[in-house]
Amino acid sequence: MAKAKTTAFFCSECGYESSKWMGQCPACKAWNTLVEEPTAGSARSASPSGRLSAVSGIGAGKREKAALLSEISLEEEDRISTGFKELDRVLGDGIVAGSLILVGGDPGIGKSTLLLQVCRQLAADGKKVLYISGEESLKQIKMRACRIGSVTGDLRFLCETNLDRISQAIDLEKPQIVVIDSIQTMYREEISSAPGSVSQVKESTGLLMQIAKSRGIAIFVVGHVTKEGVVAGPRVLEHMVDTVLYFEGDRNAVYRVLRSVKNRFGSTNEIGVFEMREEGLMEVENPSEYMLDGRPENASGAVVSCSLEGSRPILLEIQALVAETNFGMPRRTAAGTDYNRVNLLMAVLEKRCRYEMSRLDAYVNIAGGMRMNEPALDLAIVMALMSSYKDRPVDPGMLIFGEVGLSGEVRAVSQADKRAAEAARMGFTSCVIPKVCLDKMKPIKGLKMIGVSNVREAIGLL
């Protein structure tokens, strides 16, 4: 009898499995990404007792009885506070016991620093925490810990990359919180491929997931990112975990944005804002004030708008610079917003308002490095472009938001009352909003609301 094949070809980008090598992955269309690795079936056959029964109570021991929804009780202690309000907001009001959380971000952006601060805070609150590093030595971890402050409580550190030994250490220490830094350095001896490969990442994540679910331990996993900004390894990695958090922002800037892109226990629209200081990451509880700090006075092309991230309104300064081009093809640049959206809005100005935008260079920027793609910023971008075009500054006490359609109409946006209330709280005296939203809003003391139905009416306010 012919020997069964124990290897397969896996795509290093998306995890697609094939029995033979191909130049292009049929799933993600990437070239030269299929690598030959042992299959998971061959790895499991090396262990007759089975992986599930060896590392967890799932599929072994006593049988679980199916329960009705009314029989399941939720208690307040199911959520564990991290000590950071911004992180709790992103997680959905705290850590859920037994959850597997993936944290990704560019190198040097602060993933390990934030998790070490979280571990320090949890240990100070009486939780038992285990920090496992596969990239740094214990001395390197202590150097970072000394920088962020003194550590009290039951916080233990371990430098290990073998997941079987890590599983034994978790059984011995019995922690409530575990941090794995990072998943690309972990490996299982049953898999013959190198750490960070598709097979190793899938098997390592599967093992950590079983440990978290069977023992009720919350596990944070740090993941490297590719040049495209997504977590390295197979796409199935993000599907297996309960929560996926991304650190955004320029590592040379002082601010960091923590965004939830997947969360089984909360909203996926929330963000947390942090400031990088010498002693670590500090929370920014009022991002609007932080983003508007240092606004220029009486400068054309600067407009303040309001974007809504989850339940949080954030005021942003949108800057635009319009100048005649010196070349046959004008140059367009967009930083912090969608480049194609800027081109669309300039086409609306040329077609509907008869401004010759096709012969002009245009540069649009969201000050502070924040990245937002919400359509509610459309009207503010248009007003910033026209302010720079006419060289007329917008009233510094005016806030503008609204979605712009291809016909030049200003369309309604969600939760306009919450945006206007944030403008009043920050000291703005007037607010330009879509006219369709004006009838549904209650008057706000000290704030004059101006409704516009199309782009021409808004430009007339300059």
N, C-alpha and C positions, 0 to 999 in steps of 0.2 A: 504494500500500500504506500502511495506517495505521501511524503511528510507534509502536513498542513503548513501553509505559510504563516509565520508569526510576526511579520512586519507589514507595514502599510506606509503610504505616502500621505503626509499631513501638510496642509498649508500653514505656514508660520504666521500669516496675517489673520485668517478667519477660522482656522481649525478644520477646514474641509478635509475629509478622508477619502482616499482613492487607492485602489488596488494596484495601480500602475502610475509611473511618473508622467507628468504632462508639463509642457512649458508654461501654460497659463492656467491659473486656477479657475474652474468653471463658476465658482460661487462669487468671489470678490474681484475677478478679472485681473489679479496681480500676476506679474511675470516672475518666473524663476523662484517661487516661494515654496514649492513642494519638496519636502525632505523626508527621507526614509527613516522610520523609527519603529520600535516594537509596538505591537498593538496592546491595548489594555487587556484583552482576553488572555494573551500569552503571559502577561504579568500575573494575572490572578490565578492561572493554572499552576504557577509555581508554589502557591500556598493552598494546600488542599482544604484547610479549614475555612478559607474564604476571608476576604478583607473585611466584610461587614461585621462578621461575628468577632473579629479580632480587635477592632478598634472602637466599636460602639455597641449600644444596646439595640440598634435598629436591625431587625431581622434575626435577633438572637434573644435567648432568655424567654421571659414571659411574653405572651401575646397581648397586644393592646386591643382594647375593645372600642368599637366605633361609638362616638358620642354625639348627642344632639347639640345644636347651637345653644339652646337654653341651658344646657348642663355645664357649659364652659364658663368659668368665672374669671373676670379681669380684676386685678388688684392694683393699687397705686404703686406698690413696690416693683411692678413689672417694668417700670421705667427707671433708669438710673441716671441722675443728673451728672454731667461731665464737669460742672463748675464753670463752664463757659456758656453764657446765654446765647451767643451767636451759633455755637456748635449745636446746642440743644435745639434751636430753632430749625436748623437744617436737617437734623436727625428726626424731627417730629416730636419734640419735647423730651428728648433724652434717649439713652441707650436701652434697647430691648434685650433682655436676657435671652441667650441662645441665638443671637443674630450674628451674621457674618457680614462685615462692612469692609468694602474695598475703597482705599484712598489713593487716588492717582494725581499726578502733577509733574511738571518739568523738574529736572534736577536742580537742587539748590533752592527751591521755592519755599520750603519750610514744612514738608510733610512729617519728617522725623521729629522736628522741633515741636510741632503742635501736638503730636501724639505723646511725646515725652512730658510735655506740660499737662496734658490730660491725665496721664498715668500718675503724675505727681499730685494732682488735685484729688483724684479718686482715692489714692493711698492715704492722703491727709483726711479724707472723709470716712476712713475706716474700711475701705474695700481692699481685698487682696488682689494684687496686680502682678502679672508676669510679663516682662518685656523681653522678647527674643529677637536678637539681631543676627543676621547672616552676613552683614556688610561691615560692621564696625567691631572693634575689640572693646573689652570692658573699660579700658582706660579712655578710649575715645568717647564712650558713652558718658563716663564720669566727667570728662571735660565739658561736655555740653550741659550736663545736669548742674554743674557748679555755676555755669553762666546764667541759667534760668532761675536759680535760687536753691535754697536748702530743700532736701527731700525728707519727709517724715512719713511714718506709717509703714505698712507691709508692701513695699515695692521691691521686687526681686528682678535681677537681670541674668540673662543666659545668652551665650554666644554659641549657636549651633545651627547647622543646616540640614542635618539628617532628621526627617520628619518622624521616623520611628522613635528616635531618642527624645524628640520634642513631645511626642504623645506620652511617653513614659514620664517625662518631667511634669507634664500637666497632671497626670494621675497622682504623682507624688506631692506636688504643691497644692493642688485643688484650688486654683485661683478663680476669681469671679470675672476678671477681665484679662485678655491676652492680646498682645500686640506682636505681629509677625512682620519684620522689616528685613527683606522684602520677599514676596512670593517667588520672584525670579531666581533667588539664590537657594531655594529649598529643593530637596530631591528625596526620592524613595529608592532604596537599593534594589527593589524588585524591577524597576524600570532602568534599562541599560543606557538610555540616552543621557545627554549632559543636562545639568540644571539650567532652567530657563527655556528648554525645548517645549514643544506643544504637549507631548505626552507627560512630561514632568509637571507642567503647570496644571493640566487637567486633573491628574491624579492627586497632586498636592492640595488643590482647592477642594476636591471631593472629600479627601480625608479630613481637612479642617472643617468642612461643612458638617460632616458626621459627628465630629467632636463637639462642635458648638451646639447642635440640635440635641444630641443624646445626653449631654452633661449640663446643659443650660448655661454655657459659658459664652459671653460676648467676645468675639474675636475681631480685631482690626487687622486688616491686611494691607500693606503698602505695595503698590504696583508701579513699575516703571512705565513711561509713556514713549510712544514712537514719535518720529518727526512730524507726523500728522496730528499729534496731540491726543491720541487715544491710548488706552492701556495696552502695553505690549503683550503679545501672546494671543491665544485663540479668542475669538469673540465670545465663545461659550463661557469664558471666565466671568464676564459681566452678567450672563444669564443665571449662573449658579449662585452668586452671592445675593444677599437680601438688599443691600444698599450700596450704591456707587456714588462716591463723592469726588469731585474734581477741584484741585487748586488751580486758580486762574490768576493771571496778572504777570507783569514783567518782573523778573527776579531782581532787576536793578532799581525798581520802584519800591516805595515803602509800604504800599498797601497790598493786600492779598484778598481774593474773593473765593470763598468755598461754596461750591454749587452742587446741589443734589440733582443727578440725572436719572437716578432710579432709587425708589424707596418703597418697600413693601409695608412700611409702618408709618408713613407720613406723606406730605406733599412733595412733589418733585420740582416745584417752582421757587422754593425758598433759597435764599442765599445768606451767607454770613460774611461780614467784612472784618478783616483783621489788619493791623498795622505792625510791620516788622521793626522791632527795636533791638537794641543791643542785648537786652535781657530776655528776648524771645518775642513771641507773637502776642499782641494786645488787642482786645476787642475794640471795635468802633461801633458804639451803640447808636450814634447819630450819623449815618453815612451822608445824609443831605448836607449837613454843615461841613463835613470833612471834604466833600467833593466841590463845594462852592468856595472853599477857602482860597483867597488870593485872586478873586475875580477882577478883571480889568474894569476901570471906570470910563464910561463914555467912549467905548471902543466899538467900532462897527464890526458886524459879523459875529457877535457874541450873543447867544440867546439861552435862556434857562428853560428847561423842560422837565417833565416828571415822568419817570418810568415806574411801572409796577412790577415788582418781583415777588410773586406769591401774595402775601398779605402786606408787604412792606412797600410804601411809596418812597422813591429815591429821586431827589432833585439833581439834575445834571446840567453842566454847562456845555452847550454845543457851539463850536467855533467853525467858521467858514471863511475862506479867503478866495475871492474871485478876481482874476486878472487876465488881461489879453494875452493870448498865446503868441510865442515867437516862432512856432512851427506850424506845419500844415495840419497836423492832428493835435487837438488840445489834450492836455494831460489832466487826468482825474485821479484823485487819491482819497481814500476813505479809511480813517483809523478809528476803530471802536464801533463802527456800524457797517452795514452791508454795502459793498461797493456798487453792486447792481441796483440797489434801491436808490442810491444817490443819482445814478445815471437816469433812472426812471423819473425821478422828481424834476431833474433838469429838463428832461424832454417834455414834461407837463408844462413847465414854465415857458418853454419856447413855443409849444403848440397852442396852449390855451391863453397865455398872457402876452404873447408876441415879443418876448425878450430873446435877443440873439445869444443864446447860451452855447451854441455849437462852436463859436469862435473864441471861447474863454476857457482858460485853465481853472479848475475848481479843486479846492482842498477842504475836506471836512474832517473834523476831529472832535471826539468827546474828551474833554479835559479830564485829567487824572488817570487816564488809561483804562477806564471802565469800558466794557464791551456790552452793548445793548442792541438788539435787533427788533425791538417792539415797534409795531406800526404807529403807535401813538406819538412817536418822535418825528413823524413825517412833517407836520406843519412847522415844527421848530426848525428843522433842517431847511425847509423852504424859506422861512423868515431870515435865517442866518445867511443864506445865499443872497437873498435880495438886499439885506442890510449891507453886506460887503459890496454888492454890485452898485448900489446907490450911494455907498459911503455915508449911511445914516445910522447912527447907533439906535438900538432898541431901548426903550425905557427900562432902566435897571430894576425897577420894581414890578416888572411884568413877567408873568410865567405863561408859556404857550405849549399846548399839546393838542393833538388831533391827527386822525389818519386822513391821508390825501388819496383820492381815487384818480383814475386815468382821465376822467372828464374834468378834473380840477375841483371837484366837490370835496368838502371837508366832512368826513364821516364820523359817526359816534365811536367812542372808546369805552372800555369797561371801567367801572368804579370811578367815574369822573368826580364824584363828590369827595372821595377819599383823597384824590390828587389835589383838589382845590383846598381841602382842609390842611394838607401838608404845606401848601403854598402860604396860607394864612399864618400857620404856625412859625414859618421861617421868615415872616415879616414882609412878604410881597403884598402889594396894594392892588394889583389888577391881574386878571387871568383871562387869556384868550382861549376859548373852548369851542367845540362844535356846537352849532346852533340847536341841533336836535337834542343835545344834552341839557341845554339851558332850562327848558321847561320842567325837567324832572328833578332839578336840584333845588335845595333849600338855600335861602340867603345866608351868607357867612359874614359876620361882623368884621368890618375893616377891609373887605375884599370886594372889589368891583369886578363883576364877571361880564365879559364881552363875548357874545355869540357870533360866529361867522359861518356862513354856509358854503363859501367857496374860497379859493386861493386869492382871487382878486380883492375880496373884502378884507382879507388878512393883510395883504400887501398895502392896502390903503391906510392902515394904521401906522405905517412908518412915517 
